[in-house]
């Protein structure tokens, strides 16, 4: 029977495989094991889900390649006690961005849990291949990590990710077991007006990566009164080719038409609509903004909305903000909603 160390070694091997594939792609070479298989999977995933572009899947691949090193994994798991139990954990995954559920899986896998997975209907290609890779390295019983068509097997705990509506469903049907049930969250950015053009260009990565579909995507910005949006538009112009992508363009056109027919005042640069709005969630192709009086008052406002926020991008020292361009580069210890899933599983 495979040991915990066998599982850990399999994850390290997978990380090395990702690293080799990413390097081969960057160097335009074909010498990485499994590269052809991964490229076929990327094409298939994009066919199944039009939002899963080749560029975005490779971006997610590169981020995981960067995190799945032996040193980072050892440092991560070293802060927890060794697993002593084998709880059965049910993972209900979202499908909004590529590999969005992989961190939950990885956490349960290295917590030595037995894992049941219900994949999102629009993200059923990439993770099964990863599971097969790990199983081939450990020779573990395939039922130890199992993908379910229907949730019809016993489990000890649940980790589920979805919208506010699906969260109510999860709580109704699965709330009787220990659980982590995630709801809608958004990310915001705080602009002071002192940012360099390079910083604002990096903000575009936070806004546009994955077409803004992730909870770590910036959907709203806070700006000081009198802010010159031309500076922001100029910095974001490098992302103008996004409008060539049909699904994004259709959403942009639709939302622009709705705003114009509703006589909303908007700012528009041909591929992004900026609208003053108190809401945190902005439609695809648009970005909400709100003016603030002082950073001190804004801190209090965002602290009161902490349960609705995933990331805050902003100046150094402002709450727990992260740097511009960093929202889509979470580390192993960046748990969704700030809830430590490793601790949750080990405490079962």
N, C-alpha and C positions, 0 to 999 in steps of 0.2 A: 504494500500500500504506500503511495507517495507521501512524503513528509511535507511539513510546512516549508522546509528549506528547498525541497523540490519545486514547490510553487513559486517561491521567491526567485529561484534560479531561472525558472521558465519566463517570469516577467522580465528579468534582466536580459534574457536572450531575445525576447520580443523587442525590448527597447533597442538593442543592438541592431536588430533587423530593420527597425524604423530608421535608425540613424544612418545605416548603410544605404537605404533606399532614398532618403532625403539627400544625402551627399551625392549619390549617383545622378539624381535628377538635376541638382544644382550644377554639376559638372558635365551634364549632358552625356552621361555614360550609361551602359547597359549591364554593368558588372555586379549588380547587387542581387543577392538571392531573394526570390519572391517578388521582385520588382514588377515583372510582367503580370503576375497574379494580382497584385495590388492595383495596377493600372486598369486591369479589366474590372475589378471590383469598383473602382472609382467611376468608371463609365456606366456600370450597371446601377450604382447608387444614384447617379445623376439622372438616369432614365426613369427610375422609380420615384424620384423626388426632384423636381425641377429647380428647387432652391439649392440643391447640393451640387454646386459647380466644382469643376476640377480644381480650380484655384483655391476654393475654400476648403475642400477636403485635404489638399496638400498642405494648406496652412495648419489645419488641425493635426495632421500627421507630424508636421515639424514641431509643433508645440509639445506633443507627447514624446517625440524622440528626444527633445531637450530635457524632459522631466524623468524619463525612465532610464536613468543611469544607476549603476550599482551604488554609487556614493549617495545620491539623493534619496534613493529608496531606503538604504540602510539608515540614513539620518532620520527619515520620516518614521519608520516603524520602531526605531530605537526609543522614541519618546513614549511608547505604550508598553504595557505588560505583555508577555508572551500569551498567545491564545491558549485557553484551557478547555474551551467548549467548542462544539460544532453546531451552533444554532442554524436553523433553516431560515434563510432570509429571502423574502420575495421582493424583487426589484421591478417596479412598474416605471418604464422609461419614457421620457419625452422624445420627440423626434424633430425638434425645431432646427437644430444645427448638427453638423456631422460629429459623431462620437460624443454627444452630449451626456450619455449615460455611462461612459466608460469609467469615470472617476468613482461612481457608486459601485460599479462592478469590481474595480481594482481594490477598493477599500474592503469590500466583503471577501474578496478572494484572499487578500493578505491578512484578514482577520480569521482565516481558516474556517469560514462558514460554508455550509452547503447553500447553493444559490439557485433560486428559481427566477427566471427572467421573462417578463412580458414586454416584448419589444413594441415600440410605436409602429403603427401601420405604414408610416412613410420613412422608416429607418430600420430596414430588416436585412441589410446587405453586409455592412462592415463588421459589426460585432460578432456574428456567427463565425466569420473567418478567423477572427482573433481567438475565439474560444477553441476552435479546432487546432490552431497553432499551439496554444498552451497545453491542450490535452495531448497532443502528439509529443510534447516535451516531457510531460509528467507521466504519461500512460495511466492517467487517473480514470476511474470509472466515469463514463460520460454523464451518468445521472447525478454526479456530484455538482455539476454546473449544467443546468437544463433550461432550454428555452421552451416556454409553454405557448401553445396555441390558445388555450383557455386557462383561466385561473381555476384549476380543479384539483390542486394538490395541497396537502397540509403545510403550514409554515409557522414559524415562531414570531417573526417580526416583519414589518413592511417598511420599505422606503419607496415613496411614490412622488413623481414630479409631474405637474400639469398646470392647468389654469385654475382660476378661482372656482369655476363651475365644476371641473373634474375633481377638485379637492373636496368639494361637498359630497360628491359621489363616493370618493375614497373613504372619507370619514364615516359615511353612513354604512358602507358595506365592510370596511376593514378596520374601523376605529376601535374595535374591541381588543385588538392585539397591539403590543408595543409598536410604535410607528414614528416615522418622519414623513409628514405629508407637506409638500411644498406647493405654494400658490404663486400667483403672478408677482413678479418683482421687476423693477426697472433700475437702470443706472442713469446717473446725471453727471453733468460737468459744471464746475464753477469757473467762470472766466472773470478775471480782474481787469482786463484791458492792458495788462503789462506783458502778456504772452508774446513770444517771438513768432514770426511766421512759421518757423520749423515746429514749434509746439502746437500751433493750431493745425498744421498739416497732420501731425500725429493724432490729433483729436479726431480727424477724419477716419482713422483706423478704428477708433472706438465707436464711431457712428455708423460706418458703412460695412465693416466686416460682417459677414454672414447676412448682409442686407438688413442689419438691424433687428434680426429675429431672435437674438439671444437675450437672456435676462442681464447679461453683462454688457449689452449694447447700450450706448448712451442714447436716450430717447428725449432728453430735455437738457437745456443749458440755462444757467442763471447768469445774468450779465448786469453790470452796473448801469444805472440810468445814463442815457446819452451815449451808449456804446455804439461804435461804428461797425455795422454788420458787413460793410464792404471789405473790411480787413479779413473777416472770417471767410467770406465768400471767395476772396482771392486766394487764401491759403488752401481752401477745399477744392479749388478748381482742378487739381491733379486727379480727382476722382470722377471727372466728368464722363468718362467712358462707361460708367455704371448705367447710364441711361440707354446704352445700346443693348442691355440685357432685357429681353422681352417681358419677363415676369415683373421685374422691377419697374420698367417703363409703364406697363399697364397700371400698376398700382399708383405710380406717380401721377399719371394722367387722370385717373379716376378721382384721386383725392384732391387734386388741383381743381377739377371741375366742381366737386362738391363744395370746396371752400369758396370758389368764385360765385356759384349760384346762391350760396348762403350769405354772400356779401361780407365774408370775413376779410379782414385786412391781413395780407400775407406778403412775405418777401420771397422772391423766387429767382433762382439763377439758371433754370433750365434743366436741373436734375435733382434739386433739393428745394423743398418748400419750408420756410421758417415761419412759424405762427405763434403769436403770443397766446398762451394757454396755461391755465393753472394745473391741468392734468399732467401726470407723469408719463403716461403711455401715448406715444405718437404713432400715427399710421405709417406704413412703409412709404418711403420717399419724402417724409416730412420730419421736422424736428421742432418740438415745442421750446419756447423760451419764456422766461419770466424775469422781470427786473428785481433787483434787491437794493435795499437802502445801504446796509453795511454788512460786512462779513460776519460780524458778531450776531446780528439779528438773523442772518441766513443760517448760521450754525444752529441756533435754537430751532428754527423751522425744520431743518433737515433732521435734527435729532428726534423731533416729534414724529417724523415719518420713517424712522429707522426700519420698522417692520415691512416697509414697502420698497426699500432700496437694497440693491445687490452691491453696487459699486458707486463710489463718489470719486470723480476725477477732479483734481483741483490743485491749488497751490500747496506747497509744503507746509505742514503744520495745521492745515484745515481739517478738523475732525480726523477721520482715518482715511484720508484721501490717498489715491494712488496717482502715479504720473500719467501724463498725456500719452496715449498710444499703448497703454498697458492692460486695458480691461480684458482683452482676449488672450492674455498670457498668464492664466492662473497657475500657481504652483501646487504641489501635492497637498499642502496644508491649507489651501484656499477652499474651504468647504462651502457648498451652496447654502445660502441663508445664514452663514456663520454657525451652523450646527455641525458639531464634530461627529461624523458618521462612524468613524473608526471606534471612538469611545462608546458610541451608542451600541454597536454590535458586540464589542468586547464585554459590555456590561450586562448583556442578556443572560 
